[in-house]
């Protein structure tokens, strides 16, 4: 499902690249971009319980988006992490491992900082997350959910086409059966904008 979502979004954005430089009277334009991020995710558990499965994950995302106004844009992404392991859980001899993957769609807000090449970023969107979890002697289980997420960060324009950015996003996770309460994800990456 993730790859179909991303492919459809990519075709829709890049298919209209011909209009990228056509500014309208109300400040609207279309400037598509592509990028990739290193991603670190930290899962918080309810009642300070550390849970059976690992709470930190390293991974990455690829994304495609479009700036449609000086202050607004949209972005779609797919992401995945490496397997994270937790050995001898609470001295039980049980070993657990898990990985995360999914896709997201975000509305992006930008605030250019005057007299600089930097911008503040805010985002609100929805993420579809799948956790694949396995413990010693137990078959792998896949747990999926779709939740809202919120983020903030900044980016700096290295050139007219390229920027580097850092974001932190928060996603509520209260309804998952394995005890998580929230996920905080930090990303650092680079974007290339077509002009």
C-alpha positions in Angstrom: 0.0 0.0 0.0 2.8 2.4 0.9 4.5 2.1 -2.5 1.3 2.7 -4.4 0.5 5.8 -2.3 3.9 7.2 -2.9 4.0 6.4 -6.6 0.6 8.1 -7.2 1.6 11.2 -5.3 5.0 11.4 -7.1 3.3 11.1 -10.6 0.7 13.7 -9.6 3.4 16.2 -8.5 6.1 15.7 -11.1 3.5 15.4 -13.9 2.7 19.1 -13.4 6.3 20.3 -13.2 5.9 22.2 -16.4 3.9 24.8 -14.4 6.6 25.1 -11.7 7.5 28.7 -12.5 4.0 30.0 -13.2 3.3 32.4 -10.4 -0.3 33.5 -10.0 -1.7 36.9 -9.0 -2.5 35.6 -5.5 1.0 34.3 -4.8 0.3 30.7 -5.7 3.0 28.7 -7.6 4.1 25.1 -8.0 7.7 24.1 -7.2 8.1 20.4 -6.7 10.9 18.9 -4.7 12.4 15.5 -3.7 14.4 14.6 -0.7 15.6 12.1 1.9 16.1 12.1 5.6 17.9 10.1 8.3 15.2 9.2 10.9 15.4 8.4 14.6 12.1 7.3 16.3 11.6 7.0 20.1 8.5 5.3 21.5 7.1 6.2 24.8 5.2 3.7 26.9 2.2 4.1 29.2 2.8 4.5 32.9 6.6 4.6 32.4 6.5 0.9 31.4 9.4 0.2 29.2 7.5 -2.5 27.3 8.8 -5.8 25.9 9.9 -4.4 22.5 12.7 -1.8 21.8 11.8 1.8 22.1 14.4 3.4 19.7 14.7 2.9 16.0 17.1 4.2 13.3 15.9 4.5 9.7 15.2 6.8 6.9 12.6 8.3 4.6 12.3 9.5 1.1 9.7 12.1 0.3 8.3 14.2 -2.6 6.5 17.5 -2.1 5.6 20.8 -3.6 5.9 24.4 -2.4 2.6 26.0 -3.6 3.0 29.4 -1.8 5.7 31.3 0.1 4.1 30.0 3.3 2.5 26.6 2.3 3.3 23.3 0.7 2.4 19.6 0.8 4.6 16.5 1.1 4.2 12.7 0.9 6.8 10.2 2.3 7.6 6.6 2.8 9.8 5.5 5.7 11.4 2.4 7.2 13.7 1.5 10.0 16.2 -1.2 10.6 15.4 -4.0 13.0 15.9 -2.9 16.6 16.5 -5.6 19.3 16.1 -5.9 23.0 17.9 -8.9 24.6 17.0 -10.7 27.9 14.0 -8.5 28.5 13.7 -7.8 32.3 16.1 -10.8 33.0 13.6 -13.2 31.5 15.9 -14.6 28.8 13.3 -13.4 26.2 14.7 -11.6 23.2 12.5 -9.2 21.2 13.0 -7.4 17.9 10.9 -5.0 15.9 10.9 -2.7 12.9 8.7 0.2 11.7 7.6 1.2 8.2 4.9 3.3 6.7 3.8 6.3 4.7 2.7 9.8 5.5 1.1 12.9 4.0 1.7 16.3 5.5 0.6 19.9 5.0 3.7 22.1 5.5 3.8 25.6 6.7 6.9 27.9 6.2 8.0 31.1 7.8 11.0 32.7 6.0 13.3 34.4 8.6 14.0 37.9 7.2 17.5 38.7 5.8 18.5 35.0 6.0 18.3 31.9 3.9 16.6 30.0 6.8 12.9 29.2 7.3 11.0 27.8 10.2 8.7 24.9 9.4 5.5 23.6 10.9 3.6 20.5 9.7 0.4 18.6 10.3 -0.5 15.4 8.6 -1.5 11.8 8.9 0.8 8.7 9.1 0.1 5.1 8.3 2.5 3.0 10.5 3.2 -0.7 10.5 5.2 -2.3 13.3 6.5 -5.8 12.8 7.3 -7.4 16.2 8.7 -10.7 17.1 9.9 -12.3 20.4 11.7 -15.6 21.1 9.5 -18.5 20.3 6.7 -16.4 19.0 5.7 -15.8 15.4 6.1 -12.3 14.0 3.0 -10.0 14.5 2.2 -6.9 12.4 0.4 -4.1 14.1 -0.9 -1.2 11.9 -2.5 2.1 12.6 -3.3 5.4 11.0 -2.9 8.5 13.2 -2.5 12.3 13.0 1.0 13.7 13.5 2.4 17.2 14.2 5.9 18.6 13.6 8.2 21.6 13.8 11.7 22.4 12.6 13.8 24.6 10.3 15.5 24.5 7.0 18.4 26.4 5.4 18.8 27.1 1.7 22.3 26.1 0.6 21.6 27.2 -3.0 18.5 28.2 -5.0 17.6 24.6 -5.5 18.9 22.7 -2.4 18.1 23.0 1.3 19.0 21.1 4.4 16.4 20.6 7.1 15.7 19.2 10.6 12.3 18.3 11.9 10.8 16.7 15.0 7.3 15.1 14.8 4.9 13.8 17.4 2.4 11.1 16.8 -0.2 9.9 19.5 -0.1 6.1 19.9 -2.6 5.5 22.7 -4.7 2.8 21.0 -2.0 0.3 20.2 -2.4 -3.0 22.0 1.3 -3.3 23.0 1.3 -0.4 25.4 2.8 2.5 23.5 1.5 6.0 24.3 3.4 8.2 21.7 6.1 8.2 19.0 8.5 11.1 18.6 10.5 11.1 15.4 13.5 13.4 14.6 14.8 13.7 11.0 17.7 15.4 9.3 18.0 15.5 5.6 18.3 17.3 2.3 15.8 18.5 -0.4 16.3 19.3 -4.1 13.6 21.7 -5.4 12.9 22.0 -9.1 12.6 25.5 -10.4 
